[in-house]
Amino acid sequence: MKKNILIIGGSSGIGLELVRLLKDTHNLYTASRQPGPLEDLGVSHIELDVTGDFEKLDGLPESLDGLVYCPGSINLKPFKMLSVNAFEEDLNLNFTGLVRVLKVVMPRFTETASLVFFSTVAVGSGMPFHSSVAASKGAIEGFARALAAEYAPQLRVNVIAPSLVDTPMASRLLNNEKKQEKMAERHPLKRVGKPGDIARMAAFLLSDDSSWMTGQVLGVDGGLSTLNLS
């Protein structure tokens, strides 16, 4: 029996790669500002801006077996150049939007549902110019652990913490060969991430193969968070 999975932000990057990976084996429901390539993939799409207020999501099934929340930001600036408003905007997109979604869909989750959120390697490894994104993604990690504890054993909640992944959101950091080489060299595995690297981990966490995992933050980061080769 196919699982019903809701993917928030499935129209580009990692979310879109996950849609392509699961569309033939799952019943997928996606929500984002624009459908993008999803129209050509024949996947159900709901127009949604997670930074605004909403009370319902039309077009969802009565039960959901999984949720993946993909929206995020890469706002890399020195702290002195970041306004309070910039912190609030990052928090609203990365974290508060997730809370808004959960408040609406929580009653639909089955008793074996899996929830997958995204953090960043910069939460566990202090990096300059990451103060805003690390703060908002750090909120996700703490929230996920608390939610996992509160809803165990009914729901599983896990977080993926990637390093830099070659997606449209990261294009400014990888828009020429020199930048690509520099970013690759930072990682012990000598390359930046690909959307499929992260999407396959999300697919694993949604599957029954990970049924004894909850409350975890999993680094998929080319070894950056744990290995020092210098």
Buried (B, 14 or more C-beta within 10 A) or exposed (E): EEBBBBBBBBBBBBBBBBBBBBBEEBBBBBBBEEBBEBEEBEBBBBEBEBEEEBEEBEEBEEEBBBBBBBBBBBBBBEEEEBEEEBBEBBBBBBBBBBBBBBEBBBEBBBEBBBBBBBBBBBBBBEBEBBBBBBBBBBBBBEBBBEBBEEBEEEBBBBBBBBBBBBBEBBEEBBEEEEEBEEBBEEBBBEBBBBBBBBBBBBBBBBBEEBEEBBBBBBBBBBBBBEEEEE
